[in-house]
Each structure stands twice: as structure tokens, then as C-alpha cells.
């Protein structure tokens, strides 16, 4: 056992909770107020918090993949359609297979040297007692990985910044509430900039809309997840588990569960159904809250006592709606923890990114444990 103080997980949770309360305060308050019921109707929206109803919503209820306010709807607005996120039937399955091939075991191993190079270079200052901001590290890591995955030539950080901008511009399509004027135009312009950075060097055949949406998903979840996971390790005293090759895979799953990089999934029902006794009508907006379904709010991460795999997996969806990038996300976080663990870093400065599409840090600066200077937490 690690002998961690009982207050350590609570301290880690308090810090992590700030990424919700300071970036999306109204939405988080609504979700927190309704989380005690597995399924709650609020007007034309159905909030799904419970573990089993969440799974059933993704696996048993027909979903309208092109409705406004959903991921697929946003994809269709930003392109001419035909992306992974808005296709139906055989087209959807064929695209998923193509993406899965690139993100399978062989594909991930092909990409691994790319992000390991970023980790080695960006974390070198820790060896000499200097601070490192993990947010730009995560941004470069994500951009370099996407560039290698898609065979693009754009600057990695430029790709990451453009992907973040496209996601932020389109976020109103995913969250409840009115959309400000000009949102669609801003999102389309941001996506066009991203597509230009992702163009292949030869100018040959490409799928710009699909590539842009993959980049948006990969970059924003990575930049949200990696710094938050490191902060959890630092605050909750989990570096011993991160340093243990036998425990680290379970810790990776646990950290992805509690950070829930995509904390909610907006969907629209395509047929009448029932969830935990609550009637769902065709056309109802479903707000699937991964954070609560995966018990991120009340079960802290612990590789020695992990949540059931079926629960942890929910942050990546379920059934045919499971995220094909789960293997990549786990591999990147595993390598990041392995690189950080020898330094046992502590968090000395943390600022929430209030403009990002996903809850995360604008700055998350860490310092090796044997360096004694006062923290600058905000």
C-alpha cells in the first residue's frame, strides 16, 4: 500500500473540479444539481447520469447522427458531410474500420516514437530541477501525433492551436443553450484553417473534413487529459503507482475515468424509448454525462482497487459508439506517466482555460519533488 493520507484524493478532486466550475460554471451547476437521479428530464432535454442508462442510451436507443447540436451535426455543418461523425449505416462502419486500422496496435506503435520524442525533449528541464508547463507539452504532443497519423506537414503546435480554435468555435453546437450569432461561420472558418494545415505534402488525395474532425477530437481530448492526469498523480500521491510497470496500465484507465476528457456527449433520440423509467421521445436531446456515469465524481483513481473495466470504458462510449482512439489515448498517457514518475513532480501553478471546448488547464506547471521553492497556485 502507498500509505497516502486520506485527504490526498480530496485535495486532488478539489483542484480538478476547478476545470468545470471555472470554465463552464452554469452547465456544471445544472449537471451537479441533477446528478442524484440516473435520468432527469429538463424541458426537451434528457440528462443521463446513471451508469446503466448511459450505456443503454448508446447501445439501445436509435440516435439521429446528423441532428443539430450533436457531434455529427456539427461535422455536417463544418463540411459537406461524409465524416466519421455523421455517416449512417455501412458508410459509417466503413469509415470507422479505416480509422481503427490506423489507431490499432500496429498504428499506435508506429506513432509512439513521435510523442516519446516530445516527452523526452520537453521534460528534460525536470532533471535539472527546473519547472515544466505540461499544457504546451500536451499541445505539441497531440499536434505531432496527428500530423504523423494523417501524413500532414503542418507545424505540430500550429495544428494543435487550429484544432483547439475549431473546437472552441463550435462548442455552442454541443452544449445546451442558445447559440451566439456567427457561431457557424466562425467554426467553419476555423475548420478551414485546420484543413489547410492537414493537407498532404504532395497535394494528393485526402479527406479534409474527416481529417479535421479527427484532429479536433484527438488534440482537444489529449490537451485536456494529460495535464489533468498529472495533477491528479501529484495531488493524490499516485507517483508510486505511475512508476510501477505492473500497476501503471490500471492507473491509466483510472485517470482517464476520473478526468473524463469528453465529460458529456450530446445526442438526439431518433425513436421513442424509455431510460430508467423516463420516457424519451424521438427528437429529444440526450445529454449523456460521462463524468457521472463513470463515477468520476465520487470514486478516486486507484490502480490497486480500480473501477470495473465496463465502467471505466464508458468515458470512451459504448458499443458501436465507442471511440476508436481509446488505444492511442491510453498509450500516450502511459508513456507520459512513465516519463514523469521518476521526478515525482508537484504542481506549482495551475490556471483554468476558460475558453477551451473541453474542461482543462491553460497552465499546469510542475516542479521536481526535490526542488524546494514556494508554489504559485492560482
N, C-alpha and C positions, 0 to 999 in steps of 0.2 A: 504493500500500500504506500501511497505517497505521503500520507500524513498532512494533507492540505488542510489549512484552517477552514472551518465550516463557513466562514464569512467570505472566502475567496470566490466561490461561484456567484454569490450575491453581488459582490463588487463587480465582477465581470459582466453580469447581466445588467447592472445599472448603467455601466458605460455603454454597452451595446444597445440598450434601449434608447439612448440618445439619438441614434441614427434615424429612428422612427419619429420620436417626439419633436425633433427639431427640423426635420425635412418635410414630413407630411403630418403635421400635428392634428388637423381636423379629421383626416381619414383614419389615423391611428386611434384617435379617441373614439370614433364610431365603432371601429372593429373591436377595440378593447371592451367597450360597453356592452357589446352583444356576444362576446365570445363564450359566455357561460351556457349558451344554448347551441346545440350542434348545428341547427339550421334556423335562420331568422329571416322573415320577410320584412323589407323596408320599402314600401311602395311597390314599384315594378321590379325591384332587385331582390334576389335571394342570397343572403350571406351564408356561406357554408364554412363552418369552423370545425366540425367534428371529423375525426379521423375516417370513420367508415363512410359517412355521407360524402366526404370529399372524394374518396376512392370511387364510390358509386356514381358520382356526377361525371367523372371522367370515363368510366367504363360501361355505364348502363344507360345513360341519357344521350339521345342523339343531339349533337351540337351543331349549330349554324356556324360554319367555319369562316364565313365572309361577312358576318354582321358587323355593323358599325360599333366601335368600342371594344372590339376583340383584337387579338394579335393578328389574326388572318385579315380582319377588316382593315387594320392599319397597313398591312402589307399590300393589300389591293389598292388602297388609296395612294400609296407611295410608288406604285409600279403599274404595269399593265396586267398584273395577275400572274399566275403560274408559279408562285413561290411555294416553298415547303409549308408555309403557314396558312395558305388559303386554298390549297388544292383539295379536291374531293376524290374519293374512290381510288381507282387504280393509279391515277396521276400522282396523288398524294403518296401512295405506297411506294411507287417507283422512285420518287424524289427522296423519300426517307431512306430507301435502300442505298441510293447513290451517296447520300450524306453519311450514312452509317459506315459504308466501306472506308471512307476517308478518316473516320473517327473510331474505327475498330482498333483491335490490339496492334496490328502492324502499323496502322496510320499514326497512332499515338507514339509508338516507339520511334517512328521516323521523325516526328516533331520534337521529341524530348530534348535532343541536343540544343534546339533553338532556345527554349526557355531556360535550360540549365546554364547556357552561356550568359543570359541576362542575370540570373541569380548570382552566379559567380562574380560577375563584374560589379553589380550593384551592391552586393553585401560585403565586398572586400573592406570597406571602412570599419565594419564592426570588429575586425581582427585587430585594429589599431586603436580601439576604444572610441571611435567616432560614431556620431548619430547617423541614422539612415531613415529617410521618409519612405515608407512602404507603398504609398499611393503611386508616385511616379514609377516605382519599380513594377507594380502590378500593371500599370498602363503600358509600359514598354513590353513587358512580358506578353500581355494579351495581344498587342498590335503585332509583335514579331511572330507570334504563333499563327494569327490569322493570315498574315502575309505569306508565311510558308505553306499553310494549308491551302490557300487559294492560288498560289503561284503568282502573287502580285509583286509590284516593285515599289509601291509607295513607302514612305518613311513610316516605321512602326508606330512612333508616337503620333504622327500625323493621322494615321489610320485610327488609332485609339481615340484621339480627340474628335475626329469627324464622326465616329460611331457613337460617342457619348453625346455629341450635339444632335445627331439624328434621333437618338432615343429621347433626349430631353424635349425636343421639339414635338415629338409625337406622343408624349406621356399622357396628354389630355384625352387621347383616344382610348386609353386603358383604364383610367380612373373614373369613379363616379363624379358627376357634377357637370356644369356647363363648360363648353369649350370656348376659349377666347377667340375673337376674330383673327383670322390669318394663320391659325394653327396648322391647317392642312398645307398651306403654301410654304410655311417655314419648314415643316417636316419634309416636304418634297424637295426643297432646295438643299437641305442638309443631306438628304439621301443621295442627291445627285453629286454633291461634293465627295461623298464617301465612295460612290461607284467609280468616280474618276480615279481615285487613289487605288482602287482594287483592280483596275484594268490590267490584263496580262501584258508582259513586255512586248510580245510580238504583234499585239493588236488582233490576235486570232479570236476564235470562238470563245464566248463567255456567257454567263448567265448573270448579268449585273444585279438584277433585283434579288435573286436568291443569294448571291454573294454578299450583298449589302445587308440583308436581313440576318444572315449567319454571323457577319461581323458585328452587327449591333448586339445580337444575343450573346456572343462569346465575350466581347470586350466588356460590356456592362456588367455581366454576372461575375467575371473574373475580377474586375476592379472593385466591385462591391465586396466580394467574398474574401479574397486573400488578406487584406489588411484587418478585416473584422475577425477572421480566424486567428491571426497572430495576436491581436489584442486579447482575445479570449484565453489563449495559452499563457500570455504574460500575466493577466489579472487573476486567473483561476489556478495558477501554479501547475500547468499541464506540460511544461517542457520536458519532464522526465518521460512522460508518455510519448511525446513527439520524438524523443531521441531513441526510443526502443523500436527496432525494426519490426518486432512482432506485434506491438500494440499500435503502431502508427496507422496502419490501414483502418483499423476500427476508429481511431481518433479522427481520421479524415472524414469518415461517414458521419461521426457525431458532430463535428464542427460544421459541416455542410448542412446538417439537420438544424442546428440552432441558429445559424446565420441565415438560412433560407434566402439565398441571394435574390430569388424572384419570390417575394413574400406573398403575392396574390396573383391569381390567374383570372382575368376577365373572360367570361364565356357567355354565350347566349343559347338557351334551350331551343331545339328545333322541333320538339314534340312535348305533349303533356306528360307529366310524370309525378312521382312523389319522392321526397327525400326526408327520411326520418319523420314521416307523417305530415310533412309540409307540402301542400300542393304546388307543383311547378307547372306553369303554362307555357306553351310554345311562344317564343318571343321574350320570355322573362330573361333579365340579365342575371347571370350567376357570378357572384364574386367568391371564388374559391381561395380560401385563406390558408396557404401552405404553412405559414408560421404557426398557426394554432393546430392544424391537422397533424403536423409532425411533432407537436408538444415542445416546440422551441421555447415557449414562454415559461414553462414550469419544470422541465427536466433538463438540468445542465449536462454538458457533454462529459462523458467519462468512458474511456476505452475499455475499462475493466468491467463496466456494467452498462453496455450500450443499449440503446433502444432496439426493439426488434427491427430486422432489416426491412420488413414490409412497411414500417412506419418511417424509417429514415429515408427510404426511397421516394416517399411522397413529394419531397422538395423537387424531384425531377419529373413529377407527373406520374401517370399510371397507364397501363395497357397500351393501346395504340397511340396515346397522347404522351408517352414517356419521352423525355428529352434525349436525343441521340448523342448529345455531348457530355453525358454523365461520366463516361470513362475518362475523357480528357480533363474534366474538372477535377476528378479525384487524383489523377496523376500529377497535375500541376500543383495542387495543394500538398500532396505527399512530398514532392521534391522541395517545395518552399519550406515546409516544417522541418524537413531533414537538414536543410541548409541553415535555418535559424537556430535550431535546438542547441548546437554546441555553444552558442553565445548567451543563452538564457536571457534574451533581451527583455527590458521593461519598457513600458510606454511612458514617454516623457512629454508628448504633445499630441493632442487629438482635437481636430476640428471637423464638425459635420459638414458634408457637402449638401447644401440646401437646394441646389439646382439640379442635381443628378436625377435621372429617371428612377434609379433604384436606391434604396437607403444605403448610405455608405459614408466614408470619411473623405474629406478634402485633403486632410493631412493626418497621417498616423506615423509619428516619429518614434523610433525605438532606439534604445541605448544598451550596449552590452552590460550584463549584470555587475561586472567587477569595476565599472566606471562610476564614481560617486560624484554626481553633480545634481543639483536640485531639479525636479521635474517642472515642466511648464504646461501642465494640463489645462485645457480650457473647456 
